[in-house]
Amino acid sequence: MSTTYQESPSRVLMKGNEAFAESAIRGGCRYYFGYPITPQNEIPEYMSRELPKNGGHFIQAESEISAINMAYGAGAAGGRVFISSSSPGIALMQEGMSFACCAEVPMVILTVCRCGPGIGGIQPGQADYFQATRGGGNGDYKIPVFAPSSIQEGSDLVFEAMELADKWRNPIIIFTDGLLGQMMEPVTLPEHIDVASSKDIRKSKAWALTGYGADDSSRNTITSLRLQPEVLEKHVHHLFDKYTEIEKTLTRAETIGIEDCDVVLVAYGIVARITKEAIEMLARDGIKAGLIRPISLWPFPHSVFDKISNKAKAVISTELSMGQMIEDVRLAVANRLPVRLLSRTGGMIPTSLEIAERTKKILATM
Amino acid sequence: MNYEDFDGHEINFCGKLARKTIVTGHYGSGKTEFSVSLAAMLAKSRSVSLIDLDIVNPYFRSRERRRLLEDMGISVYGSVYTNEITAELPALGASARTPLEDENTYVIIDLGGNDAGAMPINQFSKYFSARGTNGARDTMTLMIVNANRPDTHTSAKVLEHIDSIEQATGLTVSALVNNTHMLHETTVNDIEKGHALCLDVCEKTGKWLLCDCYPAGVVDPRKLRKLGAVPKPGETARPLNDLTQKNVITSGLMPMGMYMSPSWRSI
């Protein structure tokens, strides 16, 4: 048999969590700080085993609060940082995210969303849409949030986010759910990038805290504290000028058939996969359903909604929550069309048939 | 997957399997899918029990398919919190011992991944011996191998895994199962690649290859005949080789039902 198995495989079968961790390393992550929480535990496990082999450092923190603050420190020193957690753990990290935004410290944060509120459960959910896009940290800040719907897309986004976080000097959130984290799919992993050594960090990150220098000439300061109101106002305006640029360049969505349809389903992440199948089912019954899949949750792809067909009767926000994305959908639709919710929660996942049937019921009331 | 439709290429496990089959392997190698597919196949002609000892993985465990399995006449044993699939408590019910003591049922034991996941089997070690009191094959430990998983894509890595699982459990892996796939993207080439990998491990260890798995409905089993002992239409399955003989290749084909896949297909 001519097939050889020794070659390093280019396409492999991986669990979402494993692929996201590996892509972070390939994207230059050399620092990971974490605290265990289901359903993302494969990530700290993977990092503890694989990061040291790649010249990186893994620390199991004593809590998520410690983890984000370790990330804040390592990012301020110019390191490429990737951290991960799940819903209640992300809640604990939000103060740190506000600090990192104010101090302009880059890091990539992956959330593998489970269902809540409270301890909730460990099955998949999307009820942390507000948590990711609005944030629970204090003050005026924004974090770009990307929501992949496949392990391949998640792997590519984690890899790209490592670069984007440095480029924009801002945290980036990758929003996944327990299903994407735990399921397996074929994935083509990105190539490893070269990572600056500690000595060379100043060449690419002139702002990084790398020491005083012999004569104190290379001292940098990174802080989220600005006591003088006029200084703080100026800084917040600087941050928002940056966020405006981010809105121009990082807004992303996939659309299917929205220019000519009877109804538009809006779904992101894993739900968009199920919704695509529901759309095929509806087509077999003679109902033209279009899809808007926001890939960036913030910035939300508002302008895409302007392309929705005039003959569409409704826009349906399909989500694993009691209706969170629907607020952005309503803003985007701007009263042009009725907006309805199709949701499951508590860790329940709708089947494609259920989405198709409930869509028909909603259309019948229009 | 309807096994009644299978046109005679099905592996003949009769006599090859021990009463107790322990299924081990790397995380995500397909232990649960294999266990469920094997149980479904055996349940057509005999009493089968499935013990789910995977207490490390919160998702995709065989007891999540309890109702489907029970409809096929398979008894399922597992966590004391069987119906609380999200409880994630590493606890096993005492009833898990029932099928181990009942000599009239075949038992398939689905372990958790890696050495850590395999460890819960230790509390049942008194039930496992290579030969039972009557000399019949009593316990067989299988290692599921997917050559497309990055941690088991070379013989060295597979050997490392066999070693760590054997050390953690005190069991000896007697046979490998080639379960090399890419889910809905699986090709004949994937299965051939895994077959070659498993044969290499068999040559190095004296273990044998029980069967090659293929995802039913994705790969045409007729294209896998060159792997070896697949009977041609009209022939009966190749009889059991002598298991005491080293390096015996008794390859057959095992259809996998993808029972654990999500209800929606890959888009």
Interface residues (C-beta under 8 A of the other chain):
Chain A: M1 T3 T4 Y5 Q6 P9 R11 V12 L13 M14 K15 E18 E22 T38 P39 E42 G121 I122 Q123 G178 L179 Q182 M183 M184 E185 P186 R273 I274 K276 E277 G347 I349 T351 S352
Chain B: Y27 G28 P58 Y59 F60 I85 T86 E88 N146 A147 N148 R149 P150 H153 T154 S155 H181 M182 L183 E185 N189 E192 K193 G194 H195 A196 L197 D200 P262 S263 W264 R265 S266 I267
